[in-house]
Structure formats: structure tokens, C-alpha cells
């Protein structure tokens, strides 16, 4: 019984393409899921605190603060890019959207950290990755905050998509999703390829 050839993941997401020949499958990273979950819960708690400490005095809606038309353009652009990406034969799986929570992404980050004393480029790559990593951690926090914080009328009155609860939520979520996608793309360029060797057959 021979072993499958050594492969290096090239993407921040699935990286190693799903292949029945070598048994590659997308898997969640427990640490990544835990960090995202903690961030989401922290955001919900923070939003709850905002709602509980809300002011009884209503703020006045200022015209133009909802940024409606710029976000319509963002929605159209985001939808167009998403369709083009998902129609590619190698990225058609919806699990591409969960790539930052995948085991391959975690392996690439861990390998970059372990390589800071082995490769000259590892430390600069890691330092440049701090901001996009922080954005990915912040995204679920901000989403969670909107759930309860948005119930405070003053939280959404002059917000993008406001003054309605669902309008502000939709606009902030699409902004967060776009920032998360850009952050994941930057990490795909910055992190070293994971040294992954498929299990023996």
C-alpha cells in the first residue's frame, strides 16, 4: 500500500481540493469555530448591555445618514462577485463561504507561526496578517451586537440602513461580510501554504 503524494494547500479556504482519490474533505477547525462562537456571544452580550442602558430620549434622524444608495451598489457588486466566484468549477461548493473556519486555514496560520524562525518571510507575513485576522474575529462580534443593540432606537436611528432594525442589520451585515471576504483574501495571500500530507490509503 503506497502513500498518496504530498500536497501543499494553496488557498486560505479548502485549499486541498475535495477529491475522492485522496480523501480530501472540508473540515471545521475547532479552535476557529470556538473563537468565532465566543466573539458572537460577546457581541450579543455587548448589544444587550447597550439595550439595557438605552436612553429614553429619542435622537432625531438626520437625512442621508442611512447611506441607502451606496449600499445598493455594494449589494449589486457583492452579489455579482459571489456569483462569479461560486460558478468556478473549483469553488462551487457553498463551503467556500466557511473557509476561514476550516482546518486548512488553521493549519496555514499555525504553520506560518511555527516558521518565523525558519523562514525570513514568515514574520513579516504574520505581522501583516494581524489586521485581517482581527477583522475576521470582529465580524461575528459586530453581528452579535446588532441583534440586541439594534433594539435600542438610538442605536439605529442614524446608522447605515436605519432607522429600522432590519435595515440597519442588513446594511451592517453586508459591510461585515465584504470586509470578512477581503480579509480572508488577504490572508490567502499572506499565510504560508500548509504542510498537509493526506492519510495513507
C-alpha positions in Angstrom: 0.0 0.0 0.0 1.6 3.2 -1.1 1.0 6.6 0.3 -0.7 9.4 -1.6 1.6 12.1 -2.9 2.5 15.1 -0.7 0.4 18.1 -1.4 0.6 21.7 -0.2 -2.6 23.7 0.3 -2.6 26.9 -1.7 -5.8 28.5 -0.5 -6.9 30.0 2.8 -10.1 28.0 2.4 -10.4 24.4 1.4 -7.0 24.6 -0.3 -6.7 20.9 -0.9 -9.5 20.4 -3.3 -12.1 17.8 -2.5 -11.0 14.7 -4.2 -12.4 11.2 -3.7 -9.0 9.9 -4.9 -7.1 11.3 -1.9 -10.0 11.7 0.5 -9.7 15.5 0.8 -12.8 16.9 2.6 -13.5 20.3 4.1 -13.4 20.1 7.9 -14.1 22.7 10.5 -11.3 23.8 12.8 -12.4 23.5 16.4 -10.3 26.5 17.6 -11.5 28.7 14.8 -15.2 27.8 15.5 -14.7 28.4 19.2 -13.1 31.8 18.6 -16.0 32.8 16.3 -18.5 31.5 18.7 -17.0 33.4 21.7 -16.8 36.5 19.6 -20.5 36.2 18.6 -21.7 35.6 22.2 -19.6 38.5 23.4 -21.2 40.7 20.7 -24.7 39.6 21.8 -23.9 40.3 25.5 -22.4 43.7 24.5 -25.6 44.5 22.5 -27.7 43.5 25.4 -25.8 45.9 27.6 -26.4 48.7 25.1 -30.1 48.0 25.0 -30.4 47.8 28.8 -28.6 51.2 29.2 -30.6 52.9 26.4 -31.7 56.5 26.8 -35.4 57.3 26.9 -34.7 60.4 24.8 -35.0 59.7 21.1 -32.4 61.1 18.7 -33.6 62.8 15.5 -33.0 61.1 12.2 -30.6 63.1 10.0 -31.3 62.9 6.3 -28.7 61.0 4.3 -27.2 59.0 7.2 -28.8 55.8 6.1 -26.4 55.6 3.1 -29.1 53.7 1.1 -27.8 54.1 -2.4 -24.1 53.4 -1.7 -25.2 50.1 -0.1 -27.4 49.2 -3.0 -24.3 49.5 -5.2 -22.4 47.4 -2.7 -25.1 44.7 -2.7 -25.1 44.5 -6.5 -21.3 44.3 -6.6 -21.1 41.7 -3.8 -23.8 39.6 -5.5 -22.0 39.8 -8.8 -18.7 38.8 -7.4 -20.2 36.0 -5.4 -21.9 34.6 -8.4 -18.7 34.7 -10.5 -16.7 33.0 -7.7 -19.2 30.3 -6.9 -19.6 29.5 -10.6 -15.9 28.5 -10.9 -15.6 24.7 -11.1 -13.1 24.5 -8.2 -15.0 26.8 -5.8 -18.6 25.8 -6.5 -19.2 24.4 -3.0 -21.0 26.6 -0.6 -18.5 25.6 2.0 -16.1 28.2 0.4 -18.1 30.7 2.4 -17.0 28.9 5.6 -13.3 28.7 4.5 -12.0 30.9 7.4 -13.4 28.3 9.8 -11.8 25.4 8.0 -9.0 23.2 9.2 -6.8 24.2 6.3 -7.0 27.9 7.3 -6.0 27.0 10.8 -3.1 24.8 9.5 -1.8 27.6 7.4 -1.9 30.1 10.3 -0.2 27.6 12.6 2.5 26.8 10.1 3.2 30.5 9.5 3.6 31.0 13.2 5.9 27.9 13.5 8.0 29.1 10.6 9.0 32.6 12.0 12.4 31.2 13.0 12.8 29.1 9.8 11.9 31.4 7.0 12.8 35.1 6.7 9.4 35.9 5.2 7.3 34.3 7.9 7.4 37.0 10.5 6.5 39.9 8.1 3.7 37.7 6.7 2.4 37.1 10.2 2.6 40.8 11.2 0.7 41.8 8.1 -1.9 39.2 8.9 -2.8 40.7 12.3 -5.3 43.2 10.9 -7.2 40.9 8.6 -7.3 38.3 11.4 -8.6 40.9 13.8 -11.3 41.8 11.2 -12.4 38.1 11.0 -12.7 37.9 14.8 -14.5 41.2 15.0 -17.1 40.3 12.3 -19.2 37.8 14.4 -18.8 40.2 17.4 -20.4 43.1 15.4 -23.1 40.8 14.0 -24.0 39.7 17.6 -24.0 43.2 18.9 -26.6 44.2 16.2 -29.0 41.5 17.4 -29.9 43.1 20.8 -28.2 46.5 20.4 -30.4 47.2 17.4 -33.5 47.1 19.6 -32.4 50.4 21.0 -34.0 53.1 18.7 -31.0 55.4 19.2 -28.6 52.6 18.1 -30.1 52.5 14.6 -31.6 56.0 14.2 -28.6 57.5 12.3 -27.0 54.2 11.3 -26.5 52.9 7.8 -29.8 51.3 6.9 -31.6 52.9 9.8 -33.8 53.9 11.3 -35.4 50.5 11.0 -34.0 47.4 12.9 -33.8 45.1 9.9 -32.5 47.8 7.5 -29.6 48.6 9.8 -28.9 44.9 10.4 -28.9 44.1 6.6 -26.5 47.0 5.8 -24.1 46.3 8.7 -24.1 42.6 7.9 -23.3 43.1 4.2 -20.5 45.5 5.2 -19.1 43.0 7.6 -19.4 40.2 5.1 -17.5 42.2 2.5 -14.7 43.1 5.0 -14.5 39.4 6.1 -14.2 38.3 2.4 -11.4 40.9 1.8 -9.7 39.9 5.0 -9.8 36.2 4.0 -8.5 37.1 0.6 -5.6 38.9 2.1 -4.8 36.0 4.4 -4.8 33.7 1.5 -2.0 35.8 0.0 -0.1 36.3 3.2 -0.1 33.0 5.1 2.3 30.2 4.1 0.9 27.1 2.4 0.0 24.4 4.9 2.2 21.4 5.0 -0.5 18.8 4.8 0.0 15.2 3.9 -3.0 13.0 3.2 -3.6 9.9 5.2 -2.2 6.6 3.7 -4.5 4.5 1.7 
